[in-house]
Amino acid sequence: MSTRIWISIAVLVLLSVPMAVAGGRAVYPEVIPLHNGFQPEGITTGNGHTFYTGSLNGGAIFMGDYRTGEVVQIAPPRPDRTALGKDFDPRSNLLFVAGGAFGAGYIYDGSTGADVATYQLTAPFSGFINDVIVTREAAYFTDSFQPQMYKLPLGAGGEIPDNSQVETIPLGGDFVFLPGNFNANGIEASANGKWLIIINTGAATLYRVHPDTGMATQINLGGAGVANGDGLVLRGSTLFVVQNVLNQISVFELNDNLTAGNLINTLTSPHFRIPTTAALFGDALYVVNARFNEIPPTGPTPDDEFEAVRVSIH
């Protein structure tokens, strides 16, 4: 990743906070408090030790520091937005955000939080744009309410496309669509971008998906379950599946062609309160707690507390 000049005054303040050290080595906080009243769903790692999250209620965007635990708001809430899954492209310093029931994908400047682009991927309230992954060639968004995904082709330096270039790709092959359920949810990509991995929450199944055709092959997990699967993280051939209401992360070792896997570990934390998505940083995963069992559909109160939780993967 290239070194970038951060022009936000808030970020300069954030970086000035000293980190804790023990035995000459950085100690990263296990729990990072997020802003009260803003219910998180997505999280992604940015440049250096930066992370981004955002709110289901109003779509405010926040930038945090894994080292210090400091979090600042870089984009305000709006009545016509929500923020679910996220991914960051270090080539362009752009943050990609799934827009839920509004049917949109949003792009923000990763330093300032300024609006860069909005893509109306499907009609508002006809689908549910749940998550996004960025590869060298494209950004892919999942739709939980329609059997399709959306592709934003990207230029060599991560240049974003015109709206006319956005593609809708039907999900076929083994993909099972269950009307009235949350279907395609978390999404990941192999390191070379040859394959996508998508979890179907309602069907409790994982799929290897061709990024151009949408043809899906169910991944054989040897009988292991992925019930309540939400966010995904792929590190080499190791896949981490966040299982929200189960308050755990299942860890699978996949074969070379991503068609089968074995459950090798289950991670949890006493600090989990319905984690939804995860981001990888160093030897740890960071998950955000959405507290779906405690927050009513009308949304949180200004005093409701939320956090990101660090879980070691070694």
Secondary structure, 3 states (H helix, E strand, C coil): CCCCCCCCHHHHHHHHCCCCEECCEECCCCEEECCCCCCEEEEEECCCCEEEEEECCCCCEEEEECCCCCEEEEECCCCCCCCCCEEEECCCCEEEEECECCCEEEEEECCCCCEEEEEECCCCCCCCEEEEEECCCEEEEEECCCCEEEEEECCCCCCCCCHHHCEEEECEECCCCCCCCCCEEEEEECCCCCCEEEEECCCCEEEEECCCCCEEEECECCCCCCCCEEEEEEECCEEEEEECCCCEEEEEEECCCCCEEEEEEEECCCCCCCEEEEEEECCEEEEEECCCCCCCCCCCCCCCCCEEEEEECC
